Amino acid sequence: MTAETRGDPTQPHTESEDLGWTINIPGHPPRADSPEYQAARAEMHRLTDTLDKPFYGSEPVEDHHGGGLWLKDSEGWFLVRNLVGIEWSAQFCADPSKVDLLRQNAKRLYALCPDAVRELGIGELLDTPITDAAGVQRWTDSICNASVPLPHAVHSAALPQGGGVHHYPSPVTEIVFFKRDDFRLWVVDAGGQAVAVAPVAKRGSGDGRVQVLFAAQESALHPELERARDSGDALLLESDHPMARTAFAQQYGTPAPSAAAPSAPAPSAAAQPRAAA
């Protein structure tokens, strides 16, 4: 049995089940939608309406930053997915050179479907190398990423209502594929519990704070996550916090604090959420 503790899936919230785990869900924080995102969302709905049997489900659907690539052949439009998707809140630790590999992969695929490139108007997007934070942001909110049409039940609902991808957080676990090598996604707290963190600002900003994306139920941060959720806020750790210093240690060129020194590329099996049935 699973319970969702906050009804609005667009806000950070937690979910838990009788078997004894709780995860923090990084929802879409309040923000002004970029023009690229607004256009991608409208286009996604238009393209979804052309499908006789949408694989993920029919309208109403929500747009998921899941690396969707819409292609067109003689039979019409169809959807494939890139190697990984980039959630909006994960863009600040994205390595432009790694995101550019996603662009290159998409460009090679779209070369097989030139009609789709022309109709979507993405030729310039596919041809422009991604070299900075602005390029990462543009790609993240484009039709080439923010365009996977998921019904609520498989996007942001919790079991038994639905096994949403934001319940079993691939937006967190997939960060490891595009983050900068010198930023540590998974850190451990003073008690040895797994915690996932992400920067709150772009590289070079001087802002060393991190946002907590996940904390094991046994972590001392867990009740803080609950309090943040109750107030609708993100849980941020200041730049001098041991876990923030550990996350950025390789960028600073200094040893990680001893309290969080053990390498933690991924949470232990006991700390990981159960997979959807």
C-alpha positions, 0 to 999 in steps of 0.5 A: 500500500502506497500513500502520497502525502501531497496532492499537487504533483507539480510541487516537491512531495514525498511518497511512502508504502507499508514496507517502509521507504520514503523518497523525496520527489523533486517536482517542477518548482514554480518558474516562468515557462520558457518560450521553448518549453511552451512551444514544445508542450503545445507541439507535443499535444498536437503530435500526440493527437495524430496517433491512433494508439499512443503507446503511453496512453491517450489524452489527457497527457502531461509533458515529461522531460524524458528525451522524446524525439518525434519522427515522421515516416510514410505512416505518420508521426511516432515517438522514440526516446534519446539515451537519457532525458534531462529533467528541468531541475537537473540542468544546472549540473549538466555538462554541456559536452555530454548534453551535446552528445544527446544532440548529436545522437538526435541529429543522426536519427533525424537525418533519416527523417528529414520531413520531421526536421522541416515540419518541427523547425528544429534544423538550427537546434540540431545543427548548433553545438551545445557549449554552455548553460544557455545551450543546455537550457534550450535543449532541456526545454525543447521538443527534443527533450520535453516532449514525452506524453505521459498520462498522470497515472504513469507520470506523477501518480503513486501506487495504487493510483499509478506507477508514475516515473516521478514516484520511482525517480528516474529524473534523479537516477538518470542525472548520473549519465549527463552530470559533470564528472567532477560533481558528486550526485550521491553523497552520504550523511554523517550517519552513512545514509545515501543522499542525492543532491544537485547544484542550484545554479550554473557552473561558475556562478559562485553559488555552492549550495545544493538541493536535496533530491533524495534522502534515505528514510533513516537519514537525519535529513528525512524530517527536514525534507518533510518540513520543506514539503509541508511548506512547499519549499525545496530543501537547500544545503548551504555551501559550507555544509559537509555534503555540499562540500563533498558534492563540489570537492573535486571542483574545489580541488580540496579533500572531501570532509571526513564525515562524507568521505566514503564514495557513494556513486549510488545508494545501497540496496537497502536505501533504494526505492522498490521498483514498480510492479 
